[in-house]
Amino acid sequence: MDFRAGFELKYHFPNPTPVVSILNIHFSRVSDLAAPDHLVLEPSVEVCGYRDSFGNWCTRFLAPAGMFRMFSDFTIRDSGLPDARVDERQTPVEEIPAEAIVYLLPSRFCDSDRFQDLAWQLFGSATPGSGRVQAICDFVHRHIEFGYHHARVSRTATETYQEGRGVCRDYAHLAIAFCRALNIPARYCTGYLSDVGTPPPLPVGDFAAWFEAYLGNGWYTFDPRNNEPKIGRFLIARGRDAADVAITTTFGPNTLEVFRVWTDLIADET
């Protein structure tokens, strides 16, 4: 099946302001693009691109003073299958690949060093591997009250646990912190997520956050916010936590005037 996805962001910058954005589809899904996900900037400015240390595609530019629009609208193919169910063993630390070790360590929002005792109290009896990760997701899904009015960009996993509220990034941060405290590598993911199979009324479009855990010999998707297999998940970026994959990092004051995101199933006219 095909999806039409994209976004529109409008900022007001009082002064010319350097910006780094991470808004293109992840290289692992580029082959699924039926129409390119070009980043359109209005007014047009010179851009340069680079790969960050996690392999994400970043775009760098100087936004002029005044109103500035960032836009993309593209088509992407998907299998139409829900997220795969996982049944994998927990990988012993000594067998974890070197490139995954960084996802065992505490990070800005996933302060896993503060969860050592609590994680073992809550999940030590769960079946090691995918069973333990799913137990974490079940707990986080129940523990957090979702609400956009609860959003706070500085909230850590510890604060999420204490406050019991947040948005999808907070669900992911808390689950990642628990995983790392239990010696399970976990990395933060951001991207598009469709509402296929979700009964109305549908929420306002937004980017989504989930995480991947390293089990057996590979990475597997888990989504504590929804906590059920979803259809139409399109990765943009991965990192240690949300600080690594911000959709825009602006080096100066600004006001976000418009924020729209869409991930719509294209009807099969045949």
Protein Blocks (a to p, Z undefined) as FASTA:
>chain_A
ZZddddddddddfbdcdddddfbccfklmmmpmbdcddcddddddddddddfkopacddd
dddehjdddddddddddehiacdddddddddfklpcfklmmmmpccfklcfklmmmmmmm
mmmmpcghjklmmmmmmmmmmmpccdfklgcfkbcfklmmmnopacfklmmmmmmmmmmm
nopacddddddddfehiacddddddddddddddehjbccdddfknopacehiacfbdcfb
lmlmgfbdcebddddfbdcddddddddfZZ
